[in-house]
Structures are given as structure tokens and as C-alpha cells.
Amino acid sequence: MKNYIKSLFILLMIPFLANAQKNDSTKVKEKLARPTFESSAVIDNPSNTLFNRNTLEVDLQHRFGLVNGKNDLVGFWGASNIRIAVSYAILDRVTVGFGTTKDQRYQDFNLKGAILQQTRSNSMPLSITYYGNATISALPEGSFNNVQDRYSFFNQIIFAKRFCNQFSFQVAPSISHFNAVASNMKNDVFAIAFGAKFKVSDGTNILIDYSQPLTKFDDPTESDKLLGGIKSPKAGLSLGVEFNTSAHAFQLFATNYWGIVPQQNYMYNQNNFFKGDILIGFNITRLYNF
């Protein structure tokens, strides 16, 4: 009789056990949403995009001179700013990199890591990613009073969501820090950035990138100006088109940002997009999988 009761109990429990196993299987098969953005940058700001482990990314970022209407071929013949960088995905969720920039000879060591990642089922409705860098200026000796004056830092938290195949959006608060600035300026600048991608066809996107510094500076005196003091930093606006394949991304855009390392733009930008202070630029990304 006892064996009969045990057998009946087991038979009654089989549907519950099967259902529990099915639920576990569903959790295991939970897939991440497709990439919010195609490239690691939304023009001037980092995106939340991370590549698979053992992916090497090579970046070339270029800014021509200001389009000033003089004999400069829309800035092509003017001064330019260039950054060449590489980054490597040591994990699926963590990428480390290094870049060198022409202006101010910035050498940046950067890190990007996924905190949360959006899933296809929307059980996790958005992605949260950290990006930060530590940068040193390699200008000649005598350009700074102390070695520590060469250092600057940038930290940003990126909240991103892929709403559908045609539209993605991110909001990214940040803090930029320079060890040495003029007396009328602040060492820390808080800012917020907004980035959007509109997919218009397979392999072609429209990009919008807006950056708004929140920290204000005192008006510089003449002595402040001699030491590099400037007025409060101006907002940044970039409009561009992106062409991509599985291993390449090419962005062509108009912007009022001369800098390429983010903290330089947030701290020092004095160009006003709506007053015609516009530059033409492009970003090229190439991926290698190992």
C-alpha cells in the first residue's frame, strides 16, 4: 500500500517537475537584445556597445578645421585633430583600450563595462554601461608646472535602449576632471549627453549627438585669460550619417566639437553650432575577431 501511494505521488508530481524544468530552460535561453548602436561611439560620446570577447577594435577619428567661409575648402585645408586608438574585449562585458590624440598630445587609457544589458524579452528593459578614461598630456617639458598637472579624467554612465529596429536612444550623465585649470574655471564639469540612432536602411543610420555641460565658470579676468581661462563651456551638437557592415563602421558628420577626448570638449569647448562654428569630421571603426 505504501509503495502504491509513493508511485501515485510521483505520477502527480511529474507535470510540476516538467513545468519547472521548462521554466529553467527558458531562463537559460534568455537572449540579449541586438546592439543598441552599431559603433562604440555615437559621434562624440561613447555608446553602450560592447563587442564579443577577444574582439580587437581599431578606431580612426578625424576633425577638420572650422568651416569659416575663407579659402579653406570647408575646413579641409585648415588645422586638423586626429585620434588613433585600439581597444580589446577581454570579456563579453568588459573592454579596455588606449588612444593617442594630436591636439594637446593626449594619451588616454579607457575602460568600458556593462552593468546591465537589455534582453530581447524586455525582462531587462534597458542597458546600463560604464565608460571612463585616465588621460595624460604628452606636451613637451615646460608646458606644465607639475607632472600631475598633465592628468585629466572622465567618467560616464550610459543608459541606453533599443526601442525597435529603427530607433535607439541613450542618456549619459558624466563628470570631467582636470587636475590643473585657470582660477576662474572649475576642476570638475558635470554634463549630460543624449544620443539617437535612426535606421533608414540596411547598413545606413542617421545619428544625433547632443552634449550639455551643466557646470558654469566665473567670467575670466585678463590674468585668467593669460593662463588659459575661458568662459563656461558651450553645448555640443553633432549630426551625421553612419554606414556599417559586420566589421566596419564609418561615420561622417558635422559638429562644433574640436576635441576628441570627451573631457576636452566638456571642459574647453567654445564653439557654438548655431552661430556657425561647425567642423566636418569622420570616425572609422574596424573590428578583428580572434
Helices and strands as residue ranges (DSSP letters): H 2-28, E 41-42, E 45-46, E 55-66, E 81-91, E 94-101, G 103-105, E 106-116, E 127-137, G 147-150, E 151-164, E 167-178, E 188-201, E 204-213, H 222-226, E 236-244, E 248-255, H 262-268, G 273-275, E 279-289
